Amino acid sequence: MRRYLVLGWVILLAAFISPVAIFANDPSTSDQQHYIVRGLGVKLGTFTLASQRSGGTYGVRSRFTSTGAMALLARVHFEMQATGRWTSAGPQPAWFLESVDTGRRQSTAHLDYASGVPRVTGGRLGSDTPPLRPEHQRDTVDPATAIFDPATAIFRAVAPQAPDDLCALDQPIFDGARRTRLVLDPPRPKGAGFVCWSTLQREDGYSARELARAKSFDLELSYEAGPDGRFHMSTAKVATVFGTVTLQGGLTQAGR
């Protein structure tokens, strides 16, 4: 039982950094992606992403639901939503909603942002540690907005910019109770696509017991070219002590 509960949390972490493909220069776009999550040789669940950008605003929604063998032992489910403004400096979140049940942790959260400061305005956070001071989280974005960040999302097949600018990222993330940091290395060619290695580091808001289990998670993101001239994430792999958890799928619908 514990093995599946821990895997559920790792899947949730992996979902935080699964990038949504967007058009960086288009005034209005929308995308949907669907992934199958596998681990221990079996299907663990499904993960979906939907995003929309119109003018200077964006919205993103993600959902994971356990299925098959995993659902028999531990029903893992999460849903995240966020909206915000798009600026030349990157995304500026306006609000974030989260509902999480990992089998080990159940929580809900509603964050509102004022001058870049995230404040918990609703929900029931599943945390055993004292709350972090909001004014110390000004440099963070919410987990759903981290999905939408173009530094992790956009791979243009005809882009003239240096490839090293496409995937490199160092972004703190705050979910209302815990602070993590996503570090993405520059992409490397892999066949006709790219591969990026990344680390999700636990920084604050975690108990000593949680940090003893794991202080960071290593991930590998693979991208391949799509028919629209963009590179989309095709596979995400998370190495754990229980084996490799894999998200595999890609873009299912794109529009303007």
Backbone bond lengths (Angstrom), bond angles and torsions (degrees), N, CA, C in turn:
res aa  C-N    CA-C-N  psi(-1)  N-CA   C-N-CA  omega(-1)  CA-C   N-CA-C  phi
1 M - - - 1.461 - - 1.523 111.36 -
2 R 1.341 117.53 -48.43 1.457 119.90 -176.44 1.512 110.87 -60.50
3 R 1.341 117.33 -35.99 1.458 120.49 -179.36 1.521 110.76 -57.96
4 Y 1.322 117.55 -44.23 1.457 120.46 -178.48 1.523 111.08 -71.39
5 L 1.324 118.17 -32.69 1.453 120.56 179.13 1.520 110.26 -66.97
6 V 1.332 116.67 -43.20 1.460 119.97 178.03 1.516 110.63 -64.11
7 L 1.333 117.46 -42.25 1.452 120.65 178.33 1.522 111.23 -60.39
8 G 1.333 116.72 -36.60 1.455 119.81 178.43 1.515 111.44 -59.96
9 W 1.335 117.36 -39.98 1.458 120.68 178.63 1.520 110.89 -68.53
10 V 1.329 118.04 -38.85 1.465 120.79 178.54 1.518 110.48 -63.88
11 I 1.334 117.61 -40.14 1.466 120.94 177.60 1.520 110.45 -60.63
12 L 1.325 116.07 -41.61 1.455 120.10 178.18 1.517 110.93 -60.73
13 L 1.322 117.81 -43.03 1.456 121.15 177.94 1.521 111.34 -62.79
14 A 1.326 115.51 -42.12 1.468 118.95 179.18 1.514 110.73 -61.86
15 A 1.323 117.09 -38.02 1.454 120.78 -178.60 1.520 111.98 -65.03
16 F 1.341 117.27 -29.38 1.450 120.27 -179.78 1.519 111.94 -58.40
17 I 1.337 117.56 -30.57 1.461 118.61 -173.39 1.514 112.56 -110.47
18 S 1.325 118.62 7.11 1.455 119.22 177.76 1.514 109.39 -71.12
19 P 1.330 119.13 115.58 1.452 121.26 -170.16 1.526 113.57 -79.13
20 V 1.303 115.59 142.16 1.457 122.60 174.08 1.519 109.04 -92.80
21 A 1.311 118.33 127.90 1.460 121.67 -179.99 1.524 109.88 -75.29
22 I 1.335 116.78 130.59 1.459 121.23 -178.59 1.521 109.06 -138.64
23 F 1.306 116.56 167.74 1.460 122.29 172.77 1.525 107.49 -96.96
24 A 1.309 117.07 115.97 1.452 120.15 -173.85 1.517 112.75 -66.91
25 N 1.332 118.03 -28.92 1.460 119.72 -173.34 1.520 114.06 -110.69
26 D 1.325 118.57 -0.22 1.449 120.57 -178.27 1.521 110.81 -86.43
27 P 1.347 118.27 140.33 1.464 120.37 -177.52 1.517 113.26 -71.45
28 S 1.326 118.72 -24.51 1.458 120.30 -178.08 1.526 109.38 -147.27
29 T 1.331 116.82 120.05 1.455 121.19 179.76 1.517 109.86 -144.54
30 S 1.326 116.38 160.67 1.459 121.67 174.31 1.519 108.29 -149.39
31 D 1.326 116.18 147.58 1.453 121.97 -179.45 1.520 110.33 -143.84
32 Q 1.332 115.81 150.75 1.451 122.53 171.33 1.520 108.70 -132.87
33 Q 1.329 116.06 139.15 1.451 120.96 178.17 1.528 109.15 -133.29
34 H 1.327 114.85 149.89 1.464 120.73 -179.08 1.522 108.59 -135.16
35 Y 1.343 116.34 131.66 1.454 121.37 -178.46 1.524 110.55 -129.69
36 I 1.333 115.26 144.25 1.460 122.59 170.40 1.525 107.67 -97.45
37 V 1.325 116.66 131.60 1.456 121.81 -178.42 1.525 108.37 -104.40
38 R 1.351 115.72 125.13 1.459 120.51 -178.41 1.528 110.14 -127.76
39 G 1.329 114.80 149.85 1.453 121.31 176.56 1.514 109.82 -167.00
40 L 1.328 116.36 151.47 1.468 120.65 -179.11 1.521 111.75 57.57
41 G 1.332 116.61 25.17 1.449 120.71 178.07 1.515 115.17 80.81
42 V 1.334 118.33 7.34 1.462 120.82 -178.71 1.529 109.80 -133.17
43 K 1.327 115.69 162.55 1.457 121.59 175.41 1.524 109.13 -76.30
44 L 1.323 116.31 126.51 1.454 121.35 -178.85 1.520 113.02 -99.37
45 G 1.335 117.71 -28.52 1.451 118.81 -178.29 1.505 112.14 171.81
46 T 1.328 115.46 -171.50 1.457 122.29 178.69 1.519 109.40 -125.10
47 F 1.331 115.41 146.04 1.453 122.21 -179.34 1.518 108.50 -130.65
48 T 1.327 117.31 127.36 1.459 121.92 -179.40 1.524 110.10 -124.18
49 L 1.327 114.60 149.34 1.458 122.92 178.71 1.521 108.96 -133.24
50 A 1.319 116.69 139.74 1.461 121.64 173.83 1.522 107.87 -139.39
51 S 1.324 116.90 136.81 1.457 120.45 179.27 1.513 109.94 -140.75
52 Q 1.317 114.45 155.55 1.457 120.62 176.56 1.518 108.42 -147.67
53 R 1.328 114.67 138.64 1.456 120.33 176.87 1.513 108.47 -133.38
54 S 1.316 116.11 130.87 1.455 121.18 -179.38 1.521 108.45 -139.69
55 G 1.328 115.80 113.29 1.454 119.34 -179.56 1.511 110.86 61.82
56 G 1.323 116.61 -120.10 1.459 120.68 -177.06 1.505 114.23 -99.64
57 T 1.336 118.33 15.68 1.463 119.98 -179.50 1.529 110.45 -125.08
58 Y 1.321 116.62 161.11 1.455 121.72 176.65 1.529 109.50 -142.96
59 G 1.313 115.25 158.67 1.457 122.52 173.22 1.513 109.13 -144.47
60 V 1.313 117.09 144.47 1.461 121.27 -179.02 1.525 109.23 -145.94
61 R 1.348 115.21 145.48 1.455 120.92 -179.62 1.523 108.46 -143.23
62 S 1.333 117.63 135.88 1.458 121.63 178.83 1.524 109.38 -135.31
63 R 1.339 114.95 152.57 1.468 119.97 -177.35 1.525 109.83 -149.76
64 F 1.331 116.19 135.64 1.460 122.07 171.43 1.522 108.98 -124.56
65 T 1.335 116.16 136.12 1.459 122.09 177.28 1.521 108.53 -135.50
66 S 1.335 116.22 128.76 1.458 120.26 179.30 1.523 110.16 -73.44
67 T 1.324 115.98 148.08 1.460 122.16 178.48 1.521 108.76 -140.81
68 G 1.313 116.16 172.34 1.458 121.91 172.47 1.505 113.56 60.49
69 A 1.351 115.66 -136.49 1.455 121.69 -174.74 1.519 111.89 -61.44
70 M 1.322 116.70 -37.34 1.461 119.21 -178.71 1.520 111.30 -65.23
71 A 1.340 117.41 -40.80 1.459 121.46 -178.55 1.526 111.55 -64.43
72 L 1.334 117.14 -28.40 1.465 120.03 178.82 1.518 111.76 -68.11
73 L 1.334 117.00 -31.24 1.456 120.96 -176.73 1.524 112.92 -99.26
74 A 1.313 117.38 -35.79 1.459 120.64 -178.70 1.517 109.14 -156.86
75 R 1.313 116.45 117.66 1.459 120.40 178.48 1.523 109.11 -82.12
76 V 1.324 114.37 110.58 1.457 121.37 -179.07 1.515 108.31 -107.42
77 H 1.321 116.36 131.03 1.460 121.05 -178.53 1.517 108.53 -149.50
78 F 1.324 116.22 139.46 1.448 119.05 168.67 1.510 109.26 -148.20
79 E 1.306 114.78 154.23 1.456 122.00 175.01 1.517 108.09 -143.66
80 M 1.334 116.74 134.44 1.455 122.50 179.36 1.521 109.92 -132.45
81 Q 1.333 115.58 142.83 1.455 121.63 176.61 1.524 108.74 -138.50
82 A 1.320 116.35 148.88 1.455 120.49 176.86 1.517 109.92 -155.18
83 T 1.311 115.75 150.62 1.465 122.06 171.13 1.520 107.95 -135.35
84 G 1.329 115.49 160.47 1.448 119.01 178.53 1.511 111.44 -177.00
85 R 1.320 115.36 -170.66 1.449 123.00 179.23 1.517 109.43 -105.55
86 W 1.351 114.85 150.22 1.454 121.03 178.22 1.511 108.43 -107.47
87 T 1.328 117.16 123.54 1.462 121.42 -178.74 1.520 109.61 -126.86
88 S 1.329 115.84 172.31 1.456 120.16 178.12 1.527 111.74 -63.62
89 A 1.335 116.59 -22.67 1.464 121.05 179.19 1.522 112.32 -88.24
90 G 1.338 116.55 -3.00 1.458 119.97 -179.03 1.515 111.50 116.65
91 P 1.342 117.54 -172.16 1.459 120.87 -176.91 1.520 112.32 -73.34
92 Q 1.339 115.80 142.61 1.449 122.86 173.95 1.522 107.89 -122.28
93 P 1.347 118.42 103.81 1.468 121.53 -176.46 1.519 112.00 -61.20
94 A 1.336 115.14 146.92 1.463 122.15 173.88 1.518 110.18 -106.83
95 W 1.348 116.84 -46.87 1.463 120.53 174.89 1.521 110.03 -153.73
96 F 1.332 114.73 160.81 1.458 122.23 -176.69 1.518 108.55 -143.35
97 L 1.342 116.15 134.40 1.464 122.48 175.95 1.516 108.63 -122.37
98 E 1.335 116.19 139.45 1.452 121.02 -179.34 1.520 109.96 -141.91
99 S 1.323 115.30 138.15 1.465 122.09 171.76 1.522 106.82 -134.58
100 V 1.337 117.01 116.66 1.457 121.85 -172.04 1.521 110.69 -130.43
101 D 1.318 115.69 134.22 1.465 122.41 169.67 1.520 106.89 -139.04
102 T 1.338 116.88 102.87 1.462 121.48 -178.27 1.525 112.12 -96.18
103 G 1.332 117.48 1.68 1.448 120.19 -172.76 1.513 111.37 90.68
104 R 1.337 115.52 -31.14 1.467 121.28 174.81 1.520 111.10 -103.09
105 R 1.321 116.41 -31.17 1.457 120.34 -174.36 1.515 109.73 -134.69
106 Q 1.334 116.57 130.19 1.445 122.44 173.87 1.526 107.48 -118.21
107 S 1.316 116.54 128.03 1.458 118.89 -179.41 1.512 110.42 -156.82
108 T 1.305 114.59 156.14 1.458 122.93 170.73 1.522 106.60 -132.90
109 A 1.298 116.54 151.47 1.456 119.72 -179.57 1.514 110.12 -151.79
110 H 1.315 115.68 143.57 1.457 122.95 172.38 1.519 106.77 -130.28
111 L 1.338 116.04 115.11 1.458 121.73 178.86 1.518 109.39 -109.37
112 D 1.322 115.75 135.87 1.460 122.60 170.39 1.524 108.01 -117.76
113 Y 1.330 115.78 144.05 1.457 121.32 -176.65 1.526 110.31 -111.51
114 A 1.335 115.36 133.82 1.463 122.15 174.58 1.518 108.03 -133.19
115 S 1.332 116.66 117.96 1.470 122.54 -177.01 1.517 111.37 54.35
116 G 1.330 116.32 36.77 1.450 121.54 177.41 1.513 115.34 83.81
117 V 1.337 118.49 -1.90 1.463 121.88 -178.54 1.524 109.81 -96.15
118 P 1.345 118.63 121.32 1.469 120.93 178.84 1.523 111.49 -83.33
119 R 1.320 116.61 129.37 1.461 121.04 178.57 1.526 109.14 -127.05
120 V 1.329 115.23 133.86 1.457 121.28 178.65 1.531 108.06 -76.52
121 T 1.335 116.05 116.00 1.460 120.84 -177.32 1.525 112.62 -112.75
122 G 1.327 117.59 2.11 1.459 120.38 178.49 1.512 110.91 -175.63
123 G 1.337 115.16 169.53 1.452 120.10 177.44 1.512 112.54 98.94
124 R 1.328 114.98 -178.60 1.458 122.68 179.58 1.522 107.74 -133.09
125 L 1.337 115.76 102.61 1.454 121.10 -175.39 1.526 110.50 -75.18
126 G 1.322 116.70 131.64 1.458 121.67 178.53 1.513 110.92 -90.00
127 S 1.339 117.45 72.62 1.456 121.64 -176.65 1.515 109.84 -136.48
128 D 1.346 115.42 140.95 1.464 121.19 178.38 1.520 112.24 -98.00
129 T 1.314 117.53 -0.02 1.458 121.20 -177.26 1.529 110.02 -103.68
130 P 1.346 118.51 157.71 1.463 121.01 177.48 1.522 110.67 -59.70
131 P 1.332 118.34 146.88 1.469 120.73 -179.66 1.523 111.67 -63.88
132 L 1.317 115.43 144.62 1.457 121.02 177.36 1.525 110.00 -79.75
133 R 1.306 117.45 149.77 1.457 121.51 -178.91 1.519 109.89 -74.05
134 P 1.337 118.01 123.59 1.475 120.80 -176.41 1.523 113.63 -56.88
135 E 1.332 117.88 -37.49 1.458 119.56 -176.89 1.525 112.18 -65.65
136 H 1.336 116.59 -16.76 1.465 119.84 177.20 1.526 112.17 -87.23
137 Q 1.335 117.42 -0.81 1.463 121.95 -177.01 1.526 111.61 -111.58
138 R 1.309 116.90 19.75 1.463 121.30 -177.14 1.531 112.32 -61.63
139 D 1.340 116.92 -26.83 1.459 120.53 -177.20 1.521 112.94 -87.38
140 T 1.324 118.11 4.08 1.461 121.56 -175.31 1.524 112.01 -98.98
141 V 1.338 114.89 164.77 1.457 122.51 165.71 1.517 107.39 -124.17
142 D 1.323 116.78 164.22 1.454 120.49 177.64 1.522 110.24 -75.62
143 P 1.340 117.71 163.15 1.476 120.28 -177.94 1.523 113.74 -59.37
144 A 1.336 118.01 -38.69 1.462 120.01 -178.74 1.524 111.50 -68.54
145 T 1.334 117.46 -39.21 1.459 120.48 177.25 1.518 110.93 -67.43
146 A 1.339 117.14 -33.07 1.463 120.36 176.36 1.521 110.48 -59.57
147 I 1.339 116.73 -34.55 1.457 121.11 175.54 1.525 110.71 -61.10
148 F 1.338 115.85 -37.14 1.457 121.85 -171.15 1.521 113.16 -85.22
149 D 1.335 118.14 -14.58 1.461 121.63 -173.81 1.523 110.92 -57.30
150 P 1.340 118.69 125.73 1.456 121.00 -176.66 1.525 113.42 -65.97
151 A 1.317 118.31 -19.34 1.457 119.17 178.88 1.519 110.62 -63.34
152 T 1.341 117.15 -29.26 1.455 120.56 176.45 1.516 111.43 -100.13
153 A 1.325 117.95 -14.13 1.454 119.73 -168.49 1.518 114.86 -98.40
154 I 1.318 117.84 -40.90 1.448 118.75 -163.86 1.530 112.54 -94.25
155 F 1.305 116.88 125.65 1.456 124.04 172.29 1.534 106.64 -131.66
156 R 1.325 117.91 104.29 1.456 121.25 -177.49 1.520 109.14 -99.61
157 A 1.329 115.60 127.60 1.467 120.24 -174.22 1.526 112.14 -63.05
158 V 1.342 117.68 -29.58 1.458 119.90 -176.41 1.522 111.65 -109.67
159 A 1.340 117.45 17.15 1.457 120.16 -176.30 1.523 110.85 -66.91
160 P 1.343 117.74 132.17 1.456 119.89 -179.70 1.522 113.01 -81.16
161 Q 1.363 118.14 -15.09 1.451 119.59 -176.35 1.526 111.33 -69.93
162 A 1.343 115.62 161.94 1.451 121.05 -178.20 1.528 110.31 -64.76
163 P 1.343 117.92 138.29 1.463 120.27 179.86 1.519 112.88 -57.84
164 D 1.332 117.95 -29.00 1.456 120.39 -177.99 1.524 112.01 -63.41
165 D 1.336 118.02 -18.51 1.459 120.86 179.80 1.522 112.87 -84.76
166 L 1.322 117.93 -7.52 1.459 120.15 -169.80 1.519 113.95 -81.71
167 C 1.320 117.68 -33.99 1.452 119.77 -169.62 1.522 113.06 -123.51
168 A 1.307 118.75 -17.28 1.454 121.44 -177.91 1.526 109.94 -63.12
169 L 1.330 116.29 129.78 1.462 120.73 -177.35 1.514 109.65 -158.31
170 D 1.329 115.80 142.56 1.459 123.06 172.52 1.518 106.17 -137.27
171 Q 1.332 117.17 95.07 1.461 121.94 -169.99 1.534 112.12 -127.36
172 P 1.346 118.72 117.17 1.465 120.49 171.80 1.532 110.34 -72.24
173 I 1.337 116.15 144.96 1.464 122.99 -178.11 1.524 108.27 -129.14
174 F 1.339 116.92 138.50 1.463 122.26 -179.28 1.519 108.88 -131.89
175 D 1.345 116.88 126.01 1.467 120.91 -177.40 1.527 113.12 -105.36
176 G 1.333 116.91 11.06 1.455 121.03 -178.64 1.513 112.81 106.77
177 A 1.338 116.62 -23.91 1.459 121.31 179.48 1.517 112.68 -132.52
178 R 1.321 116.91 -33.86 1.457 121.53 -174.11 1.525 110.70 -124.06
179 R 1.318 114.45 146.39 1.460 121.72 177.53 1.524 109.04 -113.96
180 T 1.322 116.47 127.52 1.451 122.41 175.78 1.521 108.58 -126.20
181 R 1.321 116.08 168.40 1.468 120.91 177.82 1.517 108.87 -132.84
182 L 1.307 116.05 125.03 1.456 122.35 177.34 1.520 108.88 -97.58
183 V 1.320 116.63 121.85 1.462 122.41 178.34 1.521 107.90 -119.02
184 L 1.335 116.32 118.45 1.461 122.95 179.99 1.518 109.86 -112.31
185 D 1.340 116.66 126.09 1.458 120.99 175.47 1.526 109.99 -77.28
186 P 1.331 118.14 158.57 1.470 120.80 175.91 1.525 110.81 -58.55
187 P 1.337 117.42 150.61 1.470 120.89 -177.49 1.519 112.34 -70.39
188 R 1.318 114.93 152.57 1.456 121.35 174.91 1.525 108.44 -123.86
189 P 1.335 117.08 142.77 1.467 119.33 178.79 1.524 111.28 -59.72
190 K 1.324 115.07 141.91 1.462 121.50 176.45 1.520 106.95 -145.83
191 G 1.327 116.51 100.07 1.449 120.06 -174.64 1.513 109.79 62.65
192 A 1.343 116.24 -126.29 1.461 121.21 177.65 1.528 111.77 -91.47
193 G 1.343 117.00 4.70 1.456 120.57 -177.39 1.509 112.50 -125.73
194 F 1.332 115.05 -149.22 1.454 122.05 -177.91 1.521 109.04 -137.14
195 V 1.323 114.98 160.77 1.458 121.09 171.93 1.529 107.85 -135.81
196 C 1.329 116.34 139.76 1.460 122.38 177.72 1.525 108.77 -125.10
197 W 1.310 115.66 136.62 1.456 120.73 172.79 1.515 108.47 -102.77
198 S 1.316 116.15 140.70 1.451 120.54 -176.46 1.519 110.55 -143.53
199 T 1.324 114.69 162.62 1.461 122.42 178.09 1.517 108.67 -134.22
200 L 1.329 116.19 133.74 1.454 122.01 173.39 1.520 107.17 -108.52
201 Q 1.326 116.10 111.66 1.459 122.03 -173.12 1.523 110.94 -103.41
202 R 1.321 117.08 133.66 1.460 121.92 173.46 1.522 108.28 -80.20
203 E 1.345 117.00 122.15 1.459 120.26 -175.23 1.519 113.91 -109.17
204 D 1.323 118.86 -41.63 1.468 120.21 -174.63 1.527 109.30 -158.74
205 G 1.327 115.96 156.35 1.455 121.13 178.33 1.514 113.85 88.55
206 Y 1.325 118.12 3.10 1.458 122.65 179.63 1.517 109.94 -102.60
207 S 1.321 116.14 146.03 1.459 120.89 178.10 1.526 109.92 -74.97
208 A 1.328 116.09 163.59 1.463 120.41 177.87 1.526 110.50 -60.97
209 R 1.320 116.47 -34.64 1.461 120.06 179.33 1.530 110.94 -66.59
210 E 1.336 116.96 -41.22 1.464 120.37 178.66 1.523 111.05 -65.52
211 L 1.331 117.03 -40.46 1.451 120.23 -179.91 1.527 111.51 -69.76
212 A 1.336 116.37 -29.37 1.464 119.63 177.08 1.523 110.66 -67.78
213 R 1.333 117.40 -32.03 1.463 121.20 177.51 1.518 110.91 -70.35
214 A 1.333 116.20 -46.61 1.463 119.94 -178.40 1.523 109.46 -165.47
215 K 1.328 116.07 133.61 1.453 121.30 175.58 1.528 112.23 -100.58
216 S 1.328 115.58 -17.16 1.463 119.23 179.54 1.512 109.66 -158.32
217 F 1.338 115.62 164.18 1.452 123.06 178.45 1.519 108.40 -132.01
218 D 1.325 116.72 129.80 1.456 121.74 177.74 1.523 109.78 -93.70
219 L 1.325 114.97 138.44 1.458 120.84 -179.11 1.516 110.78 -133.85
220 E 1.328 115.74 153.00 1.462 122.52 176.23 1.525 108.47 -126.23
221 L 1.324 116.97 122.31 1.456 123.06 -178.54 1.521 109.65 -110.56
222 S 1.332 117.00 125.82 1.460 121.68 178.39 1.514 109.88 -111.68
223 Y 1.332 116.13 139.00 1.456 122.93 -178.94 1.528 109.93 -122.97
224 E 1.322 116.11 143.76 1.458 120.90 174.98 1.517 109.53 -136.02
225 A 1.317 116.35 155.89 1.461 121.48 -175.97 1.515 110.81 -71.46
226 G 1.333 115.56 139.90 1.451 121.62 176.10 1.514 110.74 -107.63
227 P 1.337 117.82 172.29 1.469 121.21 -177.87 1.521 113.54 -68.21
228 D 1.331 117.68 -14.08 1.464 120.65 -178.45 1.525 112.25 -90.15
229 G 1.349 117.59 7.04 1.451 119.79 178.95 1.507 114.11 83.94
230 R 1.336 117.56 10.06 1.457 121.46 178.06 1.516 109.75 -116.61
231 F 1.328 115.42 158.57 1.455 120.44 174.21 1.528 108.46 -98.15
232 H 1.333 116.09 128.52 1.454 122.46 -178.62 1.519 110.10 -116.35
233 M 1.322 116.14 149.91 1.449 118.85 176.83 1.515 109.63 -65.89
234 S 1.324 116.74 127.10 1.455 121.46 179.21 1.522 111.90 -105.12
235 T 1.342 117.15 -30.74 1.455 121.04 -177.59 1.525 110.15 -148.29
236 A 1.328 116.25 138.91 1.461 122.11 170.00 1.523 107.62 -125.77
237 K 1.332 116.72 129.48 1.457 121.44 -179.16 1.526 109.70 -119.53
238 V 1.334 115.42 134.78 1.456 122.22 178.62 1.524 108.03 -120.54
239 A 1.330 117.24 118.59 1.462 121.16 178.57 1.525 109.33 -84.22
240 T 1.340 117.37 124.17 1.454 122.64 177.88 1.528 109.34 -129.18
241 V 1.329 115.73 169.68 1.464 119.67 178.42 1.520 111.33 -67.62
242 F 1.345 117.17 -12.44 1.457 121.33 -179.00 1.530 111.88 -100.84
243 G 1.328 116.79 3.86 1.448 120.07 -176.30 1.517 110.46 118.73
244 T 1.308 116.96 -174.81 1.463 122.08 -176.87 1.524 110.99 -94.34
245 V 1.336 115.57 127.98 1.459 121.94 172.53 1.526 107.55 -97.03
246 T 1.334 117.17 130.88 1.456 122.16 -174.16 1.514 111.54 -124.17
247 L 1.343 116.32 133.06 1.461 122.54 167.96 1.512 106.59 -104.64
248 Q 1.334 116.88 125.64 1.454 119.82 -176.87 1.524 109.62 -136.61
249 G 1.322 116.52 130.86 1.461 121.32 -179.53 1.503 108.74 163.02
250 G 1.334 116.29 -133.93 1.452 118.80 177.96 1.512 112.65 157.03
251 L 1.321 114.55 -160.72 1.454 122.44 -176.10 1.531 110.15 -66.51
252 T 1.332 117.15 128.60 1.459 121.35 177.34 1.519 111.88 -110.96
253 Q 1.337 118.07 -21.31 1.454 120.52 179.11 1.520 108.60 -156.14
254 A 1.335 115.88 134.84 1.464 121.02 176.61 1.508 108.29 -137.54
255 G 1.309 115.72 142.63 1.453 119.51 -179.91 1.501 111.57 -154.94
256 R 1.320 115.01 173.45 1.460 121.09 178.95 1.517 110.03 -123.26
